[in-house]
Amino acid sequence: MSTKEFSNSFSLTDEIADIVRERILKGEYEIGEKIKENQIATELRVSRTPIREAFKLLENEGLIDYIPNRGCFAKGFTKQDVEDIYAVREALEEMAVRWAVARITEDEIKEMEEQCDLMEFYTRKKDKKKVMEMNTSFHEVIYASAKSRFLAQVLRSYKDYIDKTRKSIFYEQAYLEAILKEHRAILEGIREKNQEKAVAAMARHLECSQARAEAVWNLK
């Protein structure tokens, strides 16, 4: 496992959480493997306090299990978890796209265009975190433009699972160009007010996203 120099842009706790999260999502920690505080403290040359705080963050995200008197264990995702997440996500996001095509405003379309442009800019710069931010914002405009408080509530409750699958994929530089192209296709369908085209583009994006997640996690 590689070491990392800490920057000043995040708190120490956040940076440690990022490192451990990446390892879990990329399968460097096996599901059920104990994550040892002392090993991380030695490797990263930090005290145990920020490590414990980072573990609390990851426990809240559902990526680790804390067992009293035993320690913290990697949770990650199984293949069934990923299939279930994407089955629900496909149903919700395709519904959101259908309603968005009928209800979206010109200002919201312009916002999505700007996010795609920024996604392209950061893809060229190989800034994975910024690409992920633009990707998340792009989907959130779709959710908002559906103009359904009930759908928005369901999507908010599901957001953590969506974010976890996104984070794993955006650690892989090779996927960024494909992700950009898929978002451009969704935007094109929405801009043209073509419901079937937009839904098909979203379905294709989620199908590819699931395949990428399963590849990253080595799920069979």
Backbone as numpy.savetxt, mean C-alpha at the origin, in Angstrom:
# Nx Ny Nz CAx CAy CAz Cx Cy Cz
20.43 -9.31 5.88 19.60 -8.12 5.88 20.47 -6.87 5.88
20.11 -5.90 5.05 20.93 -4.71 4.90 20.71 -3.75 6.05
21.74 -2.96 6.34 21.63 -1.92 7.36 21.23 -0.62 6.69
20.89 0.38 7.50 20.41 1.63 6.96 20.88 2.78 7.82
21.26 3.89 7.18 21.60 5.10 7.93 20.33 5.91 8.09
20.12 6.44 9.30 18.91 7.17 9.58 19.01 8.61 9.08
17.88 9.11 8.55 17.82 10.50 8.10 17.14 11.32 9.18
17.02 12.62 8.92 16.35 13.50 9.87 14.89 13.72 9.52
14.41 13.10 8.43 13.07 13.38 7.95 11.99 12.60 8.70
12.35 11.56 9.40 11.39 10.78 10.15 11.90 10.62 11.57
10.99 10.31 12.48 11.43 9.99 13.83 12.15 8.65 13.78
12.96 8.40 14.79 13.70 7.14 14.85 12.73 5.96 14.88
11.65 6.11 15.65 10.63 5.05 15.73 10.06 4.74 14.36
9.71 5.78 13.60 9.14 5.59 12.27 10.13 4.90 11.33
11.38 5.28 11.43 12.38 4.68 10.53 12.60 3.20 10.86
12.63 2.88 12.14 12.78 1.48 12.52 11.56 0.69 12.07
10.37 1.27 12.25 9.14 0.61 11.79 9.19 0.37 10.29
9.70 1.35 9.53 9.82 1.20 8.07 10.71 0.02 7.71
11.84 -0.10 8.41 12.79 -1.18 8.12 12.16 -2.55 8.40
11.56 -2.68 9.58 10.98 -3.97 9.96 9.77 -4.29 9.08
8.96 -3.26 8.78 7.80 -3.46 7.90 8.23 -3.98 6.54
9.26 -3.36 5.97 9.76 -3.78 4.65 10.21 -5.24 4.69
10.90 -5.61 5.75 11.39 -6.99 5.86 10.24 -7.99 5.95
9.20 -7.61 6.70 8.03 -8.50 6.82 7.33 -8.63 5.47
7.09 -7.49 4.83 6.34 -7.50 3.58 7.11 -8.16 2.44
8.43 -8.12 2.51 9.24 -8.76 1.46 9.62 -10.19 1.82
9.11 -10.67 2.97 9.33 -12.06 3.33 10.69 -12.36 3.94
11.44 -11.31 4.33 12.74 -11.56 4.96 12.56 -12.15 6.36
11.43 -11.82 6.99 11.02 -12.52 8.20 9.91 -13.49 7.81
10.07 -14.74 8.14 9.04 -15.73 7.86 7.83 -15.49 8.76
6.65 -15.89 8.30 5.46 -15.80 9.14 5.68 -16.67 10.37
5.50 -16.07 11.55 5.70 -16.79 12.80 7.10 -16.69 13.36
8.02 -16.07 12.60 9.40 -15.92 13.09 9.48 -14.85 14.15
10.25 -15.11 15.21 10.42 -14.13 16.27 11.32 -13.00 15.78
10.91 -11.76 16.05 11.70 -10.59 15.71 12.38 -10.13 16.99
13.69 -10.25 17.04 14.42 -10.06 18.29 14.86 -8.61 18.48
14.45 -8.04 19.60 14.82 -6.65 19.92 16.32 -6.47 19.97
17.00 -7.37 20.67 18.45 -7.19 20.86 19.20 -7.27 19.54
18.73 -8.12 18.64 19.38 -8.25 17.34 19.24 -6.96 16.53
18.04 -6.38 16.54 17.80 -5.13 15.81 18.58 -3.99 16.47
18.59 -3.96 17.80 19.32 -2.90 18.51 20.81 -2.93 18.15
21.39 -4.11 18.09 22.80 -4.25 17.74 23.04 -3.86 16.29
22.20 -4.34 15.41 22.36 -4.08 13.98 22.24 -2.61 13.64
21.21 -1.94 14.23 20.94 -0.54 13.89 21.61 0.46 14.83
22.25 -0.09 15.88 22.95 0.75 16.87 21.98 1.76 17.52
20.88 1.24 18.00 19.88 2.07 18.69 19.51 1.38 20.00
18.85 2.14 20.88 18.39 1.55 22.13 17.10 0.77 21.88
16.65 0.06 22.89 15.46 -0.77 22.72 14.16 0.03 22.78
14.20 1.23 23.35 12.95 2.01 23.50 12.29 2.32 22.16
13.00 2.91 21.16 12.34 3.16 19.88 11.95 1.87 19.15
12.68 0.80 19.41 12.32 -0.49 18.79 10.97 -0.96 19.32
10.78 -0.85 20.63 9.50 -1.25 21.22 8.36 -0.40 20.71
8.62 0.91 20.55 7.59 1.80 20.00 7.27 1.42 18.55
8.30 1.07 17.79 8.10 0.65 16.40 7.27 -0.64 16.35
7.55 -1.55 17.27 6.79 -2.80 17.33 5.31 -2.53 17.61
5.03 -1.54 18.45 3.63 -1.19 18.74 2.92 -0.69 17.47
3.63 0.12 16.68 3.06 0.60 15.42 2.72 -0.58 14.50
3.66 -1.51 14.39 3.48 -2.64 13.49 2.43 -3.61 14.01
2.28 -3.68 15.33 1.22 -4.51 15.90 -0.14 -3.90 15.55
-0.24 -2.56 15.63 -1.49 -1.89 15.26 -1.82 -2.07 13.79
-0.79 -2.21 12.95 -1.00 -2.44 11.52 -1.33 -3.90 11.22
-1.21 -4.77 12.23 -1.50 -6.18 12.01 -0.37 -6.96 11.38
0.85 -6.40 11.42 1.99 -7.08 10.79 2.80 -7.92 11.76
2.63 -7.67 13.06 3.30 -8.52 14.04 2.32 -8.88 15.15
2.60 -9.98 15.82 1.85 -10.41 17.00 2.74 -10.26 18.22
2.20 -9.63 19.27 2.93 -9.57 20.54 2.34 -10.62 21.48
3.18 -11.51 21.98 2.75 -12.54 22.91 3.48 -12.28 24.23
2.73 -11.95 25.31 3.38 -11.63 26.59 4.35 -12.72 27.03
5.50 -12.26 27.52 6.57 -13.13 28.04 7.26 -13.96 26.96
6.86 -13.77 25.70 7.52 -14.50 24.61 8.15 -13.56 23.59
7.51 -12.41 23.34 8.07 -11.46 22.39 7.17 -11.20 21.20
7.77 -10.64 20.13 7.02 -10.25 18.93 7.35 -11.19 17.77
6.33 -11.52 17.01 6.47 -12.49 15.93 5.88 -11.91 14.64
6.57 -12.15 13.52 6.11 -11.66 12.22 4.79 -12.32 11.84
3.88 -11.50 11.36 2.57 -12.02 10.98 2.46 -12.10 9.46
2.68 -10.96 8.80 2.64 -10.96 7.34 1.29 -11.38 6.79
1.29 -11.87 5.55 0.06 -12.31 4.90 0.23 -13.71 4.35
-0.84 -14.49 4.38 -0.87 -15.76 3.67 -1.47 -15.52 2.29
-1.40 -16.51 1.41 -2.01 -16.40 0.09 -3.52 -16.18 0.21
-4.14 -16.86 1.17 -5.58 -16.68 1.36 -5.90 -15.26 1.80
-5.05 -14.69 2.68 -5.24 -13.29 3.10 -5.26 -12.37 1.88
-4.26 -12.54 1.02 -4.14 -11.66 -0.16 -5.34 -11.85 -1.09
-5.74 -13.09 -1.32 -6.90 -13.34 -2.18 -8.14 -12.69 -1.61
-8.33 -12.79 -0.30 -9.51 -12.20 0.34 -9.48 -10.67 0.25
-8.30 -10.09 0.52 -8.16 -8.63 0.46 -8.51 -8.12 -0.93
-7.99 -8.78 -1.96 -8.23 -8.29 -3.32 -9.64 -8.59 -3.81
-10.26 -9.64 -3.31 -11.65 -9.91 -3.68 -12.57 -8.80 -3.17
-12.35 -8.41 -1.92 -13.15 -7.33 -1.35 -12.80 -6.00 -2.02
-11.50 -5.77 -2.22 -11.07 -4.52 -2.84 -11.63 -4.36 -4.25
-11.64 -5.46 -5.01 -12.17 -5.38 -6.37 -13.65 -4.99 -6.36
-14.42 -5.59 -5.47 -15.84 -5.27 -5.39 -16.06 -3.80 -5.03
-15.31 -3.31 -4.04 -15.47 -1.94 -3.57 -14.99 -0.92 -4.60
-13.80 -1.16 -5.17 -13.23 -0.15 -6.07 -13.93 -0.12 -7.42
-14.42 -1.24 -7.88 -15.18 -1.22 -9.13 -16.50 -0.48 -8.94
-17.13 -0.65 -7.77 -18.34 0.11 -7.46 -18.03 1.60 -7.39
-16.92 1.93 -6.74 -16.53 3.34 -6.63 -16.30 3.95 -8.00
-15.65 3.22 -8.91 -15.40 3.74 -10.26 -16.71 3.95 -11.02
-17.64 3.01 -10.91 -18.93 3.16 -11.60 -19.63 4.44 -11.15
-19.67 4.66 -9.85 -20.33 5.85 -9.35 -19.54 7.11 -9.66
-18.21 7.00 -9.63 -17.37 8.16 -9.93 -17.60 8.65 -11.35
-17.69 7.73 -12.31 -17.91 8.12 -13.71 -19.18 8.96 -13.83
-20.21 8.60 -13.08 -21.48 9.32 -13.16 -21.48 10.62 -12.36
-20.62 10.73 -11.34 -20.75 11.83 -10.38 -19.53 12.74 -10.28
-18.43 12.38 -10.91 -17.19 13.15 -10.75 -17.31 14.53 -11.36
-16.63 15.51 -10.74 -16.61 16.87 -11.26 -15.37 17.09 -12.12
-15.39 18.17 -12.90 -14.22 18.50 -13.72 -13.00 18.79 -12.85
-13.22 19.44 -11.70 -12.11 19.73 -10.80 -11.48 18.44 -10.27
-12.31 17.45 -9.99 -11.78 16.17 -9.51 -11.01 15.44 -10.60
-11.48 15.54 -11.83 -10.74 14.94 -12.95 -9.38 15.61 -13.10
-9.35 16.94 -12.98 -8.09 17.67 -13.07 -7.14 17.25 -11.95
-7.70 17.02 -10.76 -6.88 16.58 -9.64 -6.25 15.22 -9.93
-7.04 14.32 -10.51 -6.51 13.00 -10.86 -5.44 13.10 -11.94
-5.64 14.01 -12.90 -4.63 14.22 -13.95 -3.32 14.71 -13.34
-3.42 15.63 -12.39 -2.22 16.15 -11.73 -1.50 15.05 -10.96
-2.27 14.18 -10.30 -1.65 13.09 -9.55 -0.95 12.09 -10.47
-1.56 11.84 -11.63 -0.90 10.96 -12.60 0.39 11.58 -13.11
0.35 12.89 -13.37 1.55 13.59 -13.84 2.66 13.53 -12.78
2.27 13.74 -11.52 3.25 13.66 -10.44 3.75 12.23 -10.26
2.87 11.27 -10.44 3.27 9.88 -10.35 4.32 9.57 -11.41
4.11 10.10 -12.61 5.08 9.90 -13.69 6.40 10.58 -13.35
6.33 11.81 -12.82 7.53 12.55 -12.45 8.36 11.77 -11.42
7.68 11.28 -10.38 8.39 10.56 -9.32 8.82 9.17 -9.76
8.11 8.59 -10.72 8.55 7.32 -11.29 9.88 7.51 -12.00
9.99 8.60 -12.77 11.25 8.90 -13.47 12.39 9.13 -12.48
12.05 9.74 -11.33 13.08 10.01 -10.31 13.33 8.79 -9.41
12.56 7.73 -9.61 12.67 6.49 -8.82 12.43 6.75 -7.33
11.49 7.66 -7.07 11.12 7.97 -5.69 9.88 7.15 -5.34
10.10 5.96 -4.79 9.02 5.01 -4.57 7.99 5.53 -3.57
8.45 6.18 -2.51 7.51 6.67 -1.49 6.58 7.73 -2.06
7.11 8.62 -2.88 6.27 9.66 -3.47 5.29 9.06 -4.48
5.73 8.07 -5.23 4.82 7.39 -6.16 3.67 6.77 -5.38
3.98 6.15 -4.26 2.92 5.53 -3.46 1.96 6.58 -2.92
2.48 7.73 -2.51 1.62 8.81 -2.02 0.65 9.27 -3.11
1.17 9.47 -4.33 0.32 9.91 -5.43 -0.70 8.84 -5.80
-0.27 7.59 -5.74 -1.18 6.49 -6.02 -2.34 6.47 -5.02
-2.01 6.61 -3.75 -3.05 6.63 -2.71 -4.01 7.79 -2.93
-3.46 8.97 -3.23 -4.30 10.15 -3.45 -5.21 9.97 -4.66
-4.69 9.34 -5.71 -5.46 9.07 -6.92 -6.71 8.25 -6.58
-6.52 7.17 -5.84 -7.64 6.30 -5.47 -8.60 7.03 -4.53
-8.07 7.88 -3.66 -8.94 8.59 -2.72 -9.85 9.59 -3.43
-9.37 10.16 -4.55 -10.25 11.04 -5.34 -11.40 10.23 -5.93
-11.10 9.02 -6.40 -12.16 8.15 -6.92 -13.19 7.88 -5.83
-12.71 7.54 -4.62 -13.63 7.26 -3.52 -14.51 8.49 -3.23
-13.87 9.66 -3.17 -14.61 10.88 -2.85 -15.60 11.24 -3.95
-15.19 11.04 -5.20 -16.05 11.43 -6.33 -17.23 10.49 -6.51
-17.21 9.33 -5.85 -18.36 8.43 -5.89 -19.55 9.05 -5.15
-19.27 10.02 -4.27 -20.31 10.78 -3.56 -21.24 9.87 -2.75
-20.65 8.90 -2.08 -21.43 7.99 -1.25 -20.81 7.91 0.14
-21.49 8.43 1.13 -20.94 8.38 2.49 -20.88 6.96 3.01
-21.75 6.09 2.53 -21.74 4.70 2.98 -20.52 3.97 2.42
-20.25 4.16 1.12 -19.07 3.54 0.52 -17.80 4.10 1.16
-17.78 5.42 1.41 -16.62 6.05 2.03 -16.33 5.44 3.40
-17.38 5.15 4.16 -17.21 4.56 5.49 -16.62 3.16 5.39
-17.12 2.36 4.45 -16.59 1.01 4.27 -15.13 1.06 3.85
-14.81 1.96 2.91 -13.44 2.07 2.41 -12.49 2.54 3.50
-12.95 3.44 4.37 -12.11 3.88 5.48 -11.77 2.73 6.42
-12.76 1.87 6.68 -12.52 0.73 7.57 -11.57 -0.28 6.93
-11.49 -0.26 5.61 -10.69 -1.24 4.87 -9.32 -0.67 4.49
-9.12 0.62 4.77 -7.94 1.33 4.28 -6.62 0.69 4.72
-6.55 0.22 5.97 -5.30 -0.36 6.48 -4.85 -1.55 5.65
-5.81 -2.41 5.26 -5.46 -3.59 4.46 -4.99 -3.19 3.07
-5.66 -2.19 2.48 -5.26 -1.70 1.16 -3.85 -1.12 1.22
-3.59 -0.32 2.26 -2.28 0.31 2.39 -1.17 -0.72 2.55
-1.45 -1.80 3.29 -0.42 -2.82 3.49 -0.03 -3.49 2.18
-1.02 -3.80 1.36 -0.69 -4.45 0.09 0.04 -3.47 -0.84
-0.35 -2.20 -0.80 0.34 -1.20 -1.62 1.79 -1.09 -1.22
2.07 -1.00 0.08 3.43 -0.78 0.55 4.37 -1.88 0.08
3.89 -3.10 0.10 4.76 -4.21 -0.32 5.15 -4.08 -1.77
4.21 -3.67 -2.62 4.44 -3.59 -4.05 5.39 -2.44 -4.39
5.25 -1.33 -3.68 6.06 -0.15 -4.02 7.49 -0.25 -3.55
7.82 -1.33 -2.83 9.23 -1.55 -2.53 9.97 -2.06 -3.77
9.24 -2.48 -4.79 9.84 -3.05 -5.99 9.88 -2.01 -7.11
11.06 -1.50 -7.42 11.22 -0.46 -8.43 10.70 -0.91 -9.79
10.87 -2.18 -10.11 10.51 -2.68 -11.44 9.02 -2.54 -11.74
8.20 -2.40 -10.72 6.76 -2.35 -10.94 6.23 -0.93 -11.23
7.02 0.09 -10.98 6.50 1.45 -11.01 5.96 1.86 -12.38
6.66 1.52 -13.44 6.20 1.89 -14.79 4.85 1.25 -15.11
4.69 -0.01 -14.76 3.43 -0.71 -15.02 2.29 -0.09 -14.22
2.57 0.26 -12.97 1.54 0.87 -12.10 1.09 2.20 -12.68
2.04 3.00 -13.17 1.71 4.28 -13.79 0.79 4.08 -14.99
1.14 3.14 -15.85 0.35 2.86 -17.05 -1.08 2.44 -16.69
-1.21 1.62 -15.67 -2.54 1.17 -15.24 -3.39 2.33 -14.73
-2.77 3.26 -14.01 -3.52 4.42 -13.52 -3.92 5.36 -14.65
-3.06 5.49 -15.64 -3.42 6.30 -16.82 -4.65 5.71 -17.51
-4.74 4.39 -17.57 -5.88 3.73 -18.22 -7.17 3.98 -17.44
-7.09 3.92 -16.12 -8.28 4.21 -15.29 -8.72 5.65 -15.51
-7.76 6.58 -15.48 -8.07 7.99 -15.69 -8.73 8.21 -17.05
-8.22 7.55 -18.07 -8.78 7.72 -19.42 -10.25 7.31 -19.46
-10.59 6.19 -18.84 -11.98 5.75 -18.81 -12.87 6.72 -18.08
-12.39 7.24 -16.95 -13.18 8.20 -16.16 -13.32 9.52 -16.92
-12.23 9.99 -17.52 -12.27 11.26 -18.27 -13.28 11.19 -19.42
-13.34 10.02 -20.07 -14.26 9.84 -21.20 -15.69 9.54 -20.74
-15.88 9.44 -19.42 -17.19 9.09 -18.84 -17.68 7.75 -19.40
-16.72 6.86 -19.63 -17.01 5.53 -20.15 -16.92 4.54 -18.99
-18.09 4.20 -18.46 -18.14 3.38 -17.25 -17.49 2.01 -17.43
-17.83 1.34 -18.52 -17.29 0.00 -18.73 -15.77 0.01 -18.92
-15.29 1.02 -19.65 -13.84 1.14 -19.87 -13.11 1.40 -18.56
-13.68 2.27 -17.73 -13.05 2.61 -16.46 -13.05 1.41 -15.51
-14.17 0.70 -15.46 -14.27 -0.48 -14.59 -13.30 -1.57 -15.05
-13.21 -1.78 -16.37 -12.29 -2.78 -16.90 -10.84 -2.43 -16.58
-10.52 -1.13 -16.66 -9.15 -0.68 -16.34 -8.85 -0.89 -14.86
-9.82 -0.61 -13.99 -9.63 -0.84 -12.56 -9.48 -2.33 -12.27
-10.30 -3.16 -12.91 -10.20 -4.61 -12.70 -8.83 -5.12 -13.12
-8.35 -4.62 -14.26 -7.03 -5.04 -14.74 -5.93 -4.59 -13.77
-6.04 -3.37 -13.26 -5.06 -2.85 -12.31 -5.01 -3.71 -11.05
-6.18 -4.09 -10.52 -6.23 -4.88 -9.29 -5.75 -6.30 -9.53
-6.04 -6.84 -10.70 -5.54 -8.17 -11.05 -4.01 -8.18 -11.07
-3.44 -7.15 -11.70 -1.97 -7.04 -11.77 -1.38 -6.77 -10.39
-2.08 -5.94 -9.61 -1.61 -5.61 -8.27 -1.57 -6.85 -7.38
-2.59 -7.68 -7.49 -2.59 -8.93 -6.71 -1.45 -9.84 -7.13
-1.22 -9.96 -8.43 -0.12 -10.80 -8.92 1.22 -10.29 -8.41
1.39 -8.95 -8.40 2.64 -8.37 -7.90 2.82 -8.65 -6.41
1.74 -8.50 -5.64 1.82 -8.75 -4.20 2.20 -10.20 -3.92
1.59 -11.12 -4.64 1.88 -12.55 -4.43 3.32 -12.86 -4.83
3.82 -12.18 -5.87 5.20 -12.40 -6.28 6.18 -11.86 -5.24
5.87 -10.68 -4.71 6.75 -10.07 -3.70 6.82 -10.95 -2.46
5.68 -11.51 -2.05 5.64 -12.32 -0.84 5.94 -13.79 -1.09
6.19 -14.13 -2.38 6.50 -15.54 -2.68 5.36 -16.47 -2.29
4.13 -16.04 -2.54 2.97 -16.84 -2.14 2.60 -17.80 -3.24
2.36 -19.05 -2.88 2.05 -20.09 -3.87 0.80 -20.86 -3.41
